Amino acid sequence: MLSLIFLILNFLFIIDEDLSYDCLALGLKAALENDKSVFDADRLQKYTGPQLRELLKWPRPLPLEDERVRLMHEIGLELERSFEGKASNLVENQQ
């Protein structure tokens, strides 16, 4: 699930020279280590821009923040709709 969230958030960072691939990867990893439910389907559907920034420990709005949040909502909704809200079901379905 971490990889999927990373992929949907990892675009157009060139607008902000301080935000990099590493910042995003480390922020998501730390968020998951601190809270195992951080990427649960119901939570993905509810994140706001400020909550995403807090999750990543980022001090200002992200480039295309609204689009990043919209994509998180979409992933959460589809996990809920098609995979009983569980990323593990998504993985099992692909095997």
Contacts in CASP RR format, 6 or more apart in sequence:
PFRMAT RR
TARGET T0000
AUTHOR 0000-0000-0000
METHOD contacts of the structure
MODEL  1
MLSLIFLILNFLFIIDEDLSYDCLALGLKAALENDKSVFDADRLQKYTGP
QLRELLKWPRPLPLEDERVRLMHEIGLELERSFEGKASNLVENQQ
1 39 0 8 1.000
1 87 0 8 1.000
2 28 0 8 1.000
2 29 0 8 1.000
2 32 0 8 1.000
2 39 0 8 1.000
4 75 0 8 1.000
4 87 0 8 1.000
4 90 0 8 1.000
5 28 0 8 1.000
5 39 0 8 1.000
5 44 0 8 1.000
5 72 0 8 1.000
5 75 0 8 1.000
6 24 0 8 1.000
6 25 0 8 1.000
6 28 0 8 1.000
8 68 0 8 1.000
8 71 0 8 1.000
8 72 0 8 1.000
8 75 0 8 1.000
9 24 0 8 1.000
9 28 0 8 1.000
9 68 0 8 1.000
9 71 0 8 1.000
9 72 0 8 1.000
10 21 0 8 1.000
10 24 0 8 1.000
11 64 0 8 1.000
12 63 0 8 1.000
12 64 0 8 1.000
13 19 0 8 1.000
13 20 0 8 1.000
13 21 0 8 1.000
13 24 0 8 1.000
13 63 0 8 1.000
15 63 0 8 1.000
15 64 0 8 1.000
16 62 0 8 1.000
16 63 0 8 1.000
19 58 0 8 1.000
19 62 0 8 1.000
19 63 0 8 1.000
23 56 0 8 1.000
23 58 0 8 1.000
24 56 0 8 1.000
27 55 0 8 1.000
27 56 0 8 1.000
27 57 0 8 1.000
28 55 0 8 1.000
28 56 0 8 1.000
30 57 0 8 1.000
31 38 0 8 1.000
31 55 0 8 1.000
31 56 0 8 1.000
32 38 0 8 1.000
32 39 0 8 1.000
37 43 0 8 1.000
38 55 0 8 1.000
39 87 0 8 1.000
40 85 0 8 1.000
41 76 0 8 1.000
41 77 0 8 1.000
41 79 0 8 1.000
41 80 0 8 1.000
41 83 0 8 1.000
41 85 0 8 1.000
41 86 0 8 1.000
42 76 0 8 1.000
42 80 0 8 1.000
42 85 0 8 1.000
44 72 0 8 1.000
44 73 0 8 1.000
44 75 0 8 1.000
44 76 0 8 1.000
44 79 0 8 1.000
45 72 0 8 1.000
45 73 0 8 1.000
45 76 0 8 1.000
45 77 0 8 1.000
45 80 0 8 1.000
46 73 0 8 1.000
47 55 0 8 1.000
47 69 0 8 1.000
47 72 0 8 1.000
47 73 0 8 1.000
48 69 0 8 1.000
49 61 0 8 1.000
49 62 0 8 1.000
49 65 0 8 1.000
49 66 0 8 1.000
49 68 0 8 1.000
49 69 0 8 1.000
52 58 0 8 1.000
52 62 0 8 1.000
52 65 0 8 1.000
52 68 0 8 1.000
52 69 0 8 1.000
52 72 0 8 1.000
53 59 0 8 1.000
53 60 0 8 1.000
53 61 0 8 1.000
53 62 0 8 1.000
53 65 0 8 1.000
56 62 0 8 1.000
62 68 0 8 1.000
76 85 0 8 1.000
79 85 0 8 1.000
79 86 0 8 1.000
79 87 0 8 1.000
79 90 0 8 1.000
82 90 0 8 1.000
83 89 0 8 1.000
83 90 0 8 1.000
83 93 0 8 1.000
END
